[in-house]
Amino acid sequence: MPFGSLEIAMLYLKAAEILTQGLCGIYELTYKRGDKRYRIFRNIEELNKFLKTNPEVKCEKKEPVYISEKYVPVNDSQIKYLNESEIKTYLDEIKNR
């Protein structure tokens, strides 16, 4: 999912690192309309795979504009998994914004 700003992408970076269990980088992409977006990828290979399947998207620098200094794993007690009721409430709140 592309993010409209580097700041927003940075908010999601830790979640991506938890899911991939390693460092991820934020890359600046330019779409054919000229707008810039930011995406999180695990590594350069993942970025290149994305660019190959999306030829209308370019990444001029081919290096992350931001990457964490080191990966800090989290334990299960630091993550709260939502139950179905909490998910429904959250989705309803988003719809009503």
Secondary structure per residue as TSV (DSSP state, phi and psi in degrees):
chain	resnum	aa	ss	phi	psi
A	1	M	-	360.0	125.3
A	2	P	-	-79.8	144.3
A	3	F	B	-107.8	146.3
A	4	G	S	-75.3	-17.5
A	5	S	S	-147.8	159.0
A	6	L	H	-63.2	-37.6
A	7	E	H	-61.8	-42.7
A	8	I	H	-67.0	-42.4
A	9	A	H	-59.5	-37.6
A	10	M	H	-64.7	-29.3
A	11	L	H	-65.6	-29.5
A	12	Y	H	-95.0	-8.3
A	13	L	H	-60.5	-46.1
A	14	K	H	-63.1	-38.4
A	15	A	H	-62.4	-41.7
A	16	A	H	-63.6	-40.7
A	17	E	H	-66.8	-35.4
A	18	I	H	-66.7	-43.9
A	19	L	H	-65.0	-38.6
A	20	T	H	-92.0	-9.3
A	21	Q	T	56.1	43.8
A	22	G	S	-174.6	179.0
A	23	L	-	-67.3	144.8
A	24	C	-	-130.1	158.9
A	25	G	E	-122.9	154.4
A	26	I	E	-102.3	125.5
A	27	Y	E	-113.5	142.1
A	28	E	E	-91.1	122.0
A	29	L	E	-114.2	145.4
A	30	T	E	-114.4	124.3
A	31	Y	-	-91.3	164.3
A	32	K	T	-60.8	-23.4
A	33	R	T	-77.7	-6.9
A	34	G	S	96.6	-5.6
A	35	D	-	-79.4	146.1
A	36	K	E	-101.6	136.8
A	37	R	E	-135.1	164.6
A	38	Y	E	-122.9	137.0
A	39	R	E	-132.8	152.5
A	40	I	E	-102.5	128.5
A	41	F	E	-130.9	150.3
A	42	R	S	-69.8	-37.4
A	43	N	S	-161.0	177.7
A	44	I	H	-66.6	-31.7
A	45	E	H	-63.8	-41.4
A	46	E	H	-65.0	-40.9
A	47	L	H	-61.2	-48.5
A	48	N	H	-61.9	-37.1
A	49	K	H	-62.7	-43.5
A	50	F	H	-62.4	-45.1
A	51	L	H	-64.9	-35.5
A	52	K	H	-65.3	-38.7
A	53	T	H	-85.9	-7.8
A	54	N	-	-130.7	74.3
A	55	P	T	-65.2	-14.5
A	56	E	T	-80.8	-4.8
A	57	V	-	-108.2	137.8
A	58	K	B	-123.5	149.5
A	59	C	-	-130.3	100.4
A	60	E	S	-65.3	-43.2
A	61	K	S	-84.1	-26.0
A	62	K	-	55.1	25.5
A	63	E	S	-144.2	152.2
A	64	P	-	-64.9	142.6
A	65	V	S	-80.7	-18.7
A	66	Y	E	-152.5	138.1
A	67	I	E	-147.1	142.1
A	68	S	-	-64.1	153.6
A	69	E	S	-67.6	-38.3
A	70	K	S	-156.0	157.7
A	71	Y	-	-86.5	127.3
A	72	V	-	-114.6	107.9
A	73	P	-	-67.0	155.2
A	74	V	-	-116.8	155.0
A	75	N	-	-99.3	166.1
A	76	D	G	-59.0	-27.2
A	77	S	G	-71.8	-14.7
A	78	Q	G	-90.0	-7.7
A	79	I	-	-115.2	131.9
A	80	K	-	-107.9	119.8
A	81	Y	-	-89.1	131.3
A	82	L	-	-77.3	143.8
A	83	N	-	-87.6	175.1
A	84	E	H	-60.3	-38.3
A	85	S	H	-64.2	-43.0
A	86	E	H	-66.4	-37.6
A	87	I	H	-63.5	-45.1
A	88	K	H	-62.3	-45.5
A	89	T	H	-59.5	-44.9
A	90	Y	H	-61.6	-46.6
A	91	L	H	-65.0	-37.4
A	92	D	H	-64.5	-40.2
A	93	E	H	-62.8	-40.1
A	94	I	H	-65.6	-42.4
A	95	K	H	-62.2	-35.9
A	96	N	T	-88.1	7.7
A	97	R	-	-76.5	360.0
